[in-house]
Amino acid sequence: MLMLIVLMMLVGCSANEKEHHGEIKLMNTELPVKAWQMDNSHMTTIHGQVLMDGQPVTHALVAVSTIKTVKTNGGGNFSVLLDQSQPLKVLVHIQSLKEATVSGKPMNKVMQSTLMKEQAELQIAYPIKVHQVNISAADPDQVEIHAQAQLEMKTFFPALMFDRYGWYGIIKDSKGKPVSGAVVELWGDDKAEPLIASEPSGKLGDYLIEAIPQNIQAVSLQVKMDEKTYELQKDVYIPIPHQTSLETDITLPQQGTMIEGNTDMLRMKLLPGAVYQGIMIGVCSGSPVDYTSTVPTRDGSFILTMPKNMWEEKPCLYETKIRIFRQNPIQAGDVIPSEFIPAARNYEPDHIQAQQKSSSK
């Protein structure tokens, strides 16, 4: 009898804790990039609605990426003004349901937990059209995809162009192997905090400090990797060049953490190159695959070269802001290997599906 009563209680609890369905609906999930205008016509209002089991959720606090937060009205609706002049991925989620109600009643914990897990996404990007796909003359297993980012009339694609002089180099271990994931920091005399730092070094050990500090004569240097810090020998400083770039190759010590100055551990020379900045088109793939992408022309045209089987899987494309160091000026049409095209950041559009406009060859 006791077991029967317990079973009935469990069944009753299960009936009360029914499954709920939460949803964040956006009226638009894809928008094209628009040219910036003095009259702010490049700003656009996006509309959405928050629902629980098909009913509007009132007074839910909605976070629109890191841009702003808004509350839903009596119909569960919300709206936000966004800048449509740059490629952007906007993530929308619930920040708080403390004051939220459904049909005039507060939401229980199960309903709140369900809705807090929901997320919606809006993508602002240059639409991409594929004009032609050819088998590569150099390799029959490769294809060349001739595509174009679609622009508004009388506008140009923000292709790579000179940005500033930079600090470039290669980091190696004591055996001469490239070191990836290391961060190079430049320090001044006060030692309070670094003046500037690089992104983690790449697979080839390459690192880039995008801007050489100004109004300072010399700096010290640190390399941080795997919670370990390597420091340039005390009383050794690197002179800051002006109106040119600098190459500093670093070899980490086999023992200890001191990088000795005036040795092969620190090789420096002036470089004629510079840092270039712009937008490149990359390829999203489930597994790492080497490909190349050309620097887009002013009308948004570019060529992707990749394995034929990879293209047949209909991969998504992404548009990312890239900063790259080159000793020679970069021009439209120059080939950029995929290893120099960073993965899309969490705020960059990364699921652009190219529209095929002609049959493959």
C-alpha positions, 0 to 999 in steps of 0.5 A: 500500500505504501509503495502504491501511495509513493508511486501515485505521488511521483506520477502526480509530480510528473504531471505538474512538471510538464515540459515547456517550450520557450522561444525567441523569435526574430522577424529578420535573421539575415540582413545585407550590409548597407553603406554608412550614411550621414543621415543614419539611414544605415541604422535599422530596427530589428523586431523580436518576440519572446514566447513561452508555450506559444504565449507572450512573455511580458517584462523579460529582459532581453540582451542583444549581444553586448549592445544593449538590453531591452524589456518585452512589452505586453505582447512579448515584443521588443525592438533594438536599433542596430548599425547595419554598416558592418558585417556583424553576428548579433546573438540574442538571449534572455538576461533576466526573467525576474519580473517576467509574466505569462498571461499575467502570472509569474513564471515558475522555475522550470519555465524560467530555466527553459527560456534562459537556454534559448538563443536567437541569431541575426546575421548582417553580412555581404550576400555572396553569389557564386558565378563560376566553379572550375576544376583547377588546372594545377590540381584536378582534386581542387576547384576554383570558386569565382564569387562576389560579395554583393554591394550597394550601388556606388559602394566598394568592398573594404578590402585589405589596405595599409593600416599601420607599421607593425612589429612582426616575428617568429617564436621558436623553442630551443630546438628551433621548432615553432611555438604556437599559442605564445603571447608577446608583450611589450613593457615600458619602464614603469612595469605597471602593465604591458604597453601592448600585446600580440595575439597568440602566435600561430602554427608557424610560430608567427606573432604580430603586434599590430601597433608599435608604441609611440612617444617612447624610445625603447621597450622591454619584452616578455613572452607568456605561454602555458602560465609561464613567463619568459623575460628579456634580460634586465637592462636590455631594451629594444629601440622603437623604430619610427616610420617603419616596421620591425622584425623580432625573432625570439628563441626561448631558452631550454632552461630558465626563463631569461631571454638573453639580449645581443644573442641568437635568442633575439634577432632584430631587423627593420622591415619595409612592410606594414600591417594591412587591414580589411575584410576577407572571406573564409570557409567554415568546415567541419574539419581543418582543410587548407584552402586559399582566398584572394583579396577581394577587388573593389567590386567584391570579387574573389576566388576561393581554391579548395579541395573539390570534395570540400566544396561539394559538402556545401560549406558555409562562408564567413566574413572576418576582419583581418590584420596581416603583416606583409613586406610588400604592398597587398593588392586585390587578387593576391592569394592569402592561404587559410592559415593567415585567415583567422576563424570568425570571431563570435561577433562575425557572420559565420554561416553565409551560404553562397548562392550558386548562379551558374552551373559548375564545370 
